[in-house]
Amino acid sequence: MTSLGARIKALRGERGLQQRQLAEKAGLTPSMVSQIESGRLTPSLPTLGKLAGALGVAIGQLFEPAPMAGSM
């Protein structure tokens, strides 16, 4: 799993969304979301924008490492 895919999966999990739900919100197919999360597909910039919008974050936040547990 790529760091981008892992980050998207983590953000999706934090929001309690299933892949299918994220795909619907972003206007993508569940298969595409699955492939992005697993690192089999590198999303285009417009696709990153759709995912970021559906997750309620800026595109840049998709590339940030997840905060360490317990750090504030």
C-alpha positions in Angstrom: 0.0 0.0 0.0 1.4 3.4 -0.9 1.5 6.2 1.6 -1.1 8.1 -0.4 -3.4 5.1 -0.5 -2.9 4.5 3.2 -3.6 8.1 4.0 -6.9 8.1 2.0 -7.9 4.9 3.7 -7.1 6.3 7.1 -9.1 9.5 6.4 -12.0 7.4 5.1 -11.9 5.3 8.3 -11.8 8.4 10.5 -15.0 9.5 8.9 -16.7 6.1 9.2 -17.1 5.8 5.4 -17.0 2.5 3.4 -15.2 2.5 0.1 -18.5 2.5 -1.7 -19.7 5.6 0.3 -16.5 7.5 -0.5 -16.8 6.6 -4.1 -20.4 7.9 -4.3 -19.4 11.2 -2.6 -16.5 11.7 -4.9 -18.2 10.6 -8.1 -15.9 7.6 -8.6 -16.3 3.9 -8.8 -15.8 1.7 -5.7 -13.2 -0.2 -7.8 -11.2 2.9 -8.4 -11.2 3.9 -4.7 -10.1 0.3 -3.9 -7.3 0.5 -6.4 -6.1 3.9 -5.2 -6.1 2.8 -1.6 -4.1 -0.4 -2.4 -1.6 1.5 -4.5 -2.5 -0.3 -7.8 -3.7 3.0 -9.3 -2.2 6.5 -9.2 -5.0 9.0 -9.2 -5.0 12.1 -11.5 -5.1 15.5 -10.0 -8.8 16.0 -10.7 -9.4 12.6 -9.0 -7.4 13.7 -6.0 -9.5 16.8 -5.9 -12.7 14.8 -5.9 -11.4 12.5 -3.1 -10.2 15.5 -1.0 -13.5 17.2 -1.4 -15.4 14.1 -0.4 -13.2 13.7 2.6 -13.4 17.4 3.5 -9.7 18.0 3.3 -7.3 20.0 1.1 -5.5 18.0 -1.6 -2.2 18.7 0.3 -3.5 16.9 3.4 -3.7 13.6 1.4 0.1 13.7 1.3 0.7 14.5 4.9 1.6 11.6 7.2 -1.1 10.6 9.6 -0.6 12.2 13.1 1.0 9.9 15.6 -1.3 8.5 18.3 -1.0 10.5 21.4 0.8 13.5 19.9 -0.9 16.9 20.0 
